[in-house]
Amino acid sequence: MKKKECPSCAMEIDNKAKECPICGYEFATFNTSQRVVAVLLILVILWFLVF
């Protein structure tokens, strides 16, 4: 089972957890459309910086 560290309390928790059971920290979740938009924005910014 993979583990990740909570940035709030530094406890090792399950990698699939959406919230830390110790301190209640909520991990950010990004859906596919948000990732596509972010990549497109980065590409547009790089395009304008290069040309």
Phi and psi restraints in degrees (range 20) as a CNS / XPLOR table:
assign (resid 1 and name C) (resid 2 and name N)
       (resid 2 and name CA) (resid 2 and name C) 1.0 -77.0 20.0 2
assign (resid 2 and name N) (resid 2 and name CA)
       (resid 2 and name C) (resid 3 and name N) 1.0 146.9 20.0 2
assign (resid 2 and name C) (resid 3 and name N)
       (resid 3 and name CA) (resid 3 and name C) 1.0 -122.4 20.0 2
assign (resid 3 and name N) (resid 3 and name CA)
       (resid 3 and name C) (resid 4 and name N) 1.0 155.6 20.0 2
assign (resid 3 and name C) (resid 4 and name N)
       (resid 4 and name CA) (resid 4 and name C) 1.0 -135.1 20.0 2
assign (resid 4 and name N) (resid 4 and name CA)
       (resid 4 and name C) (resid 5 and name N) 1.0 157.7 20.0 2
assign (resid 4 and name C) (resid 5 and name N)
       (resid 5 and name CA) (resid 5 and name C) 1.0 -96.4 20.0 2
assign (resid 5 and name N) (resid 5 and name CA)
       (resid 5 and name C) (resid 6 and name N) 1.0 132.8 20.0 2
assign (resid 5 and name C) (resid 6 and name N)
       (resid 6 and name CA) (resid 6 and name C) 1.0 -73.5 20.0 2
assign (resid 6 and name N) (resid 6 and name CA)
       (resid 6 and name C) (resid 7 and name N) 1.0 126.4 20.0 2
assign (resid 6 and name C) (resid 7 and name N)
       (resid 7 and name CA) (resid 7 and name C) 1.0 -70.4 20.0 2
assign (resid 7 and name N) (resid 7 and name CA)
       (resid 7 and name C) (resid 8 and name N) 1.0 -15.0 20.0 2
assign (resid 7 and name C) (resid 8 and name N)
       (resid 8 and name CA) (resid 8 and name C) 1.0 -88.0 20.0 2
assign (resid 8 and name N) (resid 8 and name CA)
       (resid 8 and name C) (resid 9 and name N) 1.0 -47.8 20.0 2
assign (resid 8 and name C) (resid 9 and name N)
       (resid 9 and name CA) (resid 9 and name C) 1.0 -116.6 20.0 2
assign (resid 9 and name N) (resid 9 and name CA)
       (resid 9 and name C) (resid 10 and name N) 1.0 -3.0 20.0 2
assign (resid 9 and name C) (resid 10 and name N)
       (resid 10 and name CA) (resid 10 and name C) 1.0 66.0 20.0 2
assign (resid 10 and name N) (resid 10 and name CA)
       (resid 10 and name C) (resid 11 and name N) 1.0 22.1 20.0 2
assign (resid 10 and name C) (resid 11 and name N)
       (resid 11 and name CA) (resid 11 and name C) 1.0 -86.9 20.0 2
assign (resid 11 and name N) (resid 11 and name CA)
       (resid 11 and name C) (resid 12 and name N) 1.0 147.2 20.0 2
assign (resid 11 and name C) (resid 12 and name N)
       (resid 12 and name CA) (resid 12 and name C) 1.0 -83.7 20.0 2
assign (resid 12 and name N) (resid 12 and name CA)
       (resid 12 and name C) (resid 13 and name N) 1.0 123.7 20.0 2
assign (resid 12 and name C) (resid 13 and name N)
       (resid 13 and name CA) (resid 13 and name C) 1.0 -130.9 20.0 2
assign (resid 13 and name N) (resid 13 and name CA)
       (resid 13 and name C) (resid 14 and name N) 1.0 170.1 20.0 2
assign (resid 13 and name C) (resid 14 and name N)
       (resid 14 and name CA) (resid 14 and name C) 1.0 -59.6 20.0 2
assign (resid 14 and name N) (resid 14 and name CA)
       (resid 14 and name C) (resid 15 and name N) 1.0 138.7 20.0 2
assign (resid 14 and name C) (resid 15 and name N)
       (resid 15 and name CA) (resid 15 and name C) 1.0 -62.8 20.0 2
assign (resid 15 and name N) (resid 15 and name CA)
       (resid 15 and name C) (resid 16 and name N) 1.0 -26.8 20.0 2
assign (resid 15 and name C) (resid 16 and name N)
       (resid 16 and name CA) (resid 16 and name C) 1.0 -89.1 20.0 2
assign (resid 16 and name N) (resid 16 and name CA)
       (resid 16 and name C) (resid 17 and name N) 1.0 -3.2 20.0 2
assign (resid 16 and name C) (resid 17 and name N)
       (resid 17 and name CA) (resid 17 and name C) 1.0 -67.4 20.0 2
assign (resid 17 and name N) (resid 17 and name CA)
       (resid 17 and name C) (resid 18 and name N) 1.0 136.0 20.0 2
assign (resid 17 and name C) (resid 18 and name N)
       (resid 18 and name CA) (resid 18 and name C) 1.0 -92.6 20.0 2
assign (resid 18 and name N) (resid 18 and name CA)
       (resid 18 and name C) (resid 19 and name N) 1.0 -14.6 20.0 2
assign (resid 18 and name C) (resid 19 and name N)
       (resid 19 and name CA) (resid 19 and name C) 1.0 -145.6 20.0 2
assign (resid 19 and name N) (resid 19 and name CA)
       (resid 19 and name C) (resid 20 and name N) 1.0 141.9 20.0 2
assign (resid 19 and name C) (resid 20 and name N)
       (resid 20 and name CA) (resid 20 and name C) 1.0 -72.9 20.0 2
assign (resid 20 and name N) (resid 20 and name CA)
       (resid 20 and name C) (resid 21 and name N) 1.0 125.5 20.0 2
assign (resid 20 and name C) (resid 21 and name N)
       (resid 21 and name CA) (resid 21 and name C) 1.0 -71.9 20.0 2
assign (resid 21 and name N) (resid 21 and name CA)
       (resid 21 and name C) (resid 22 and name N) 1.0 -15.8 20.0 2
assign (resid 21 and name C) (resid 22 and name N)
       (resid 22 and name CA) (resid 22 and name C) 1.0 -85.5 20.0 2
assign (resid 22 and name N) (resid 22 and name CA)
       (resid 22 and name C) (resid 23 and name N) 1.0 -54.2 20.0 2
assign (resid 22 and name C) (resid 23 and name N)
       (resid 23 and name CA) (resid 23 and name C) 1.0 -110.5 20.0 2
assign (resid 23 and name N) (resid 23 and name CA)
       (resid 23 and name C) (resid 24 and name N) 1.0 -11.9 20.0 2
assign (resid 23 and name C) (resid 24 and name N)
       (resid 24 and name CA) (resid 24 and name C) 1.0 87.0 20.0 2
assign (resid 24 and name N) (resid 24 and name CA)
       (resid 24 and name C) (resid 25 and name N) 1.0 8.4 20.0 2
assign (resid 24 and name C) (resid 25 and name N)
       (resid 25 and name CA) (resid 25 and name C) 1.0 -59.5 20.0 2
assign (resid 25 and name N) (resid 25 and name CA)
       (resid 25 and name C) (resid 26 and name N) 1.0 130.0 20.0 2
assign (resid 25 and name C) (resid 26 and name N)
       (resid 26 and name CA) (resid 26 and name C) 1.0 -98.2 20.0 2
assign (resid 26 and name N) (resid 26 and name CA)
       (resid 26 and name C) (resid 27 and name N) 1.0 123.0 20.0 2
assign (resid 26 and name C) (resid 27 and name N)
       (resid 27 and name CA) (resid 27 and name C) 1.0 -79.2 20.0 2
assign (resid 27 and name N) (resid 27 and name CA)
       (resid 27 and name C) (resid 28 and name N) 1.0 140.2 20.0 2
assign (resid 27 and name C) (resid 28 and name N)
       (resid 28 and name CA) (resid 28 and name C) 1.0 -68.9 20.0 2
assign (resid 28 and name N) (resid 28 and name CA)
       (resid 28 and name C) (resid 29 and name N) 1.0 139.1 20.0 2
assign (resid 28 and name C) (resid 29 and name N)
       (resid 29 and name CA) (resid 29 and name C) 1.0 -122.6 20.0 2
assign (resid 29 and name N) (resid 29 and name CA)
       (resid 29 and name C) (resid 30 and name N) 1.0 137.2 20.0 2
assign (resid 29 and name C) (resid 30 and name N)
       (resid 30 and name CA) (resid 30 and name C) 1.0 -121.4 20.0 2
assign (resid 30 and name N) (resid 30 and name CA)
       (resid 30 and name C) (resid 31 and name N) 1.0 128.9 20.0 2
assign (resid 30 and name C) (resid 31 and name N)
       (resid 31 and name CA) (resid 31 and name C) 1.0 -86.6 20.0 2
assign (resid 31 and name N) (resid 31 and name CA)
       (resid 31 and name C) (resid 32 and name N) 1.0 174.6 20.0 2
assign (resid 31 and name C) (resid 32 and name N)
       (resid 32 and name CA) (resid 32 and name C) 1.0 -61.6 20.0 2
assign (resid 32 and name N) (resid 32 and name CA)
       (resid 32 and name C) (resid 33 and name N) 1.0 -40.9 20.0 2
assign (resid 32 and name C) (resid 33 and name N)
       (resid 33 and name CA) (resid 33 and name C) 1.0 -66.2 20.0 2
assign (resid 33 and name N) (resid 33 and name CA)
       (resid 33 and name C) (resid 34 and name N) 1.0 -35.0 20.0 2
assign (resid 33 and name C) (resid 34 and name N)
       (resid 34 and name CA) (resid 34 and name C) 1.0 -66.8 20.0 2
assign (resid 34 and name N) (resid 34 and name CA)
       (resid 34 and name C) (resid 35 and name N) 1.0 -37.7 20.0 2
assign (resid 34 and name C) (resid 35 and name N)
       (resid 35 and name CA) (resid 35 and name C) 1.0 -66.9 20.0 2
assign (resid 35 and name N) (resid 35 and name CA)
       (resid 35 and name C) (resid 36 and name N) 1.0 -40.7 20.0 2
assign (resid 35 and name C) (resid 36 and name N)
       (resid 36 and name CA) (resid 36 and name C) 1.0 -63.9 20.0 2
assign (resid 36 and name N) (resid 36 and name CA)
       (resid 36 and name C) (resid 37 and name N) 1.0 -45.1 20.0 2
assign (resid 36 and name C) (resid 37 and name N)
       (resid 37 and name CA) (resid 37 and name C) 1.0 -62.2 20.0 2
assign (resid 37 and name N) (resid 37 and name CA)
       (resid 37 and name C) (resid 38 and name N) 1.0 -42.0 20.0 2
assign (resid 37 and name C) (resid 38 and name N)
       (resid 38 and name CA) (resid 38 and name C) 1.0 -62.6 20.0 2
assign (resid 38 and name N) (resid 38 and name CA)
       (resid 38 and name C) (resid 39 and name N) 1.0 -44.0 20.0 2
assign (resid 38 and name C) (resid 39 and name N)
       (resid 39 and name CA) (resid 39 and name C) 1.0 -64.7 20.0 2
assign (resid 39 and name N) (resid 39 and name CA)
       (resid 39 and name C) (resid 40 and name N) 1.0 -42.7 20.0 2
assign (resid 39 and name C) (resid 40 and name N)
       (resid 40 and name CA) (resid 40 and name C) 1.0 -62.9 20.0 2
assign (resid 40 and name N) (resid 40 and name CA)
       (resid 40 and name C) (resid 41 and name N) 1.0 -40.7 20.0 2
assign (resid 40 and name C) (resid 41 and name N)
       (resid 41 and name CA) (resid 41 and name C) 1.0 -63.3 20.0 2
assign (resid 41 and name N) (resid 41 and name CA)
       (resid 41 and name C) (resid 42 and name N) 1.0 -40.9 20.0 2
assign (resid 41 and name C) (resid 42 and name N)
       (resid 42 and name CA) (resid 42 and name C) 1.0 -63.8 20.0 2
assign (resid 42 and name N) (resid 42 and name CA)
       (resid 42 and name C) (resid 43 and name N) 1.0 -42.7 20.0 2
assign (resid 42 and name C) (resid 43 and name N)
       (resid 43 and name CA) (resid 43 and name C) 1.0 -64.3 20.0 2
assign (resid 43 and name N) (resid 43 and name CA)
       (resid 43 and name C) (resid 44 and name N) 1.0 -40.2 20.0 2
assign (resid 43 and name C) (resid 44 and name N)
       (resid 44 and name CA) (resid 44 and name C) 1.0 -65.1 20.0 2
assign (resid 44 and name N) (resid 44 and name CA)
       (resid 44 and name C) (resid 45 and name N) 1.0 -43.1 20.0 2
assign (resid 44 and name C) (resid 45 and name N)
       (resid 45 and name CA) (resid 45 and name C) 1.0 -62.6 20.0 2
assign (resid 45 and name N) (resid 45 and name CA)
       (resid 45 and name C) (resid 46 and name N) 1.0 -44.7 20.0 2
assign (resid 45 and name C) (resid 46 and name N)
       (resid 46 and name CA) (resid 46 and name C) 1.0 -63.5 20.0 2
assign (resid 46 and name N) (resid 46 and name CA)
       (resid 46 and name C) (resid 47 and name N) 1.0 -38.7 20.0 2
assign (resid 46 and name C) (resid 47 and name N)
       (resid 47 and name CA) (resid 47 and name C) 1.0 -58.4 20.0 2
assign (resid 47 and name N) (resid 47 and name CA)
       (resid 47 and name C) (resid 48 and name N) 1.0 -46.1 20.0 2
assign (resid 47 and name C) (resid 48 and name N)
       (resid 48 and name CA) (resid 48 and name C) 1.0 -72.0 20.0 2
assign (resid 48 and name N) (resid 48 and name CA)
       (resid 48 and name C) (resid 49 and name N) 1.0 -27.5 20.0 2
assign (resid 48 and name C) (resid 49 and name N)
       (resid 49 and name CA) (resid 49 and name C) 1.0 -74.2 20.0 2
assign (resid 49 and name N) (resid 49 and name CA)
       (resid 49 and name C) (resid 50 and name N) 1.0 -33.2 20.0 2
assign (resid 49 and name C) (resid 50 and name N)
       (resid 50 and name CA) (resid 50 and name C) 1.0 -80.9 20.0 2
assign (resid 50 and name N) (resid 50 and name CA)
       (resid 50 and name C) (resid 51 and name N) 1.0 -40.4 20.0 2
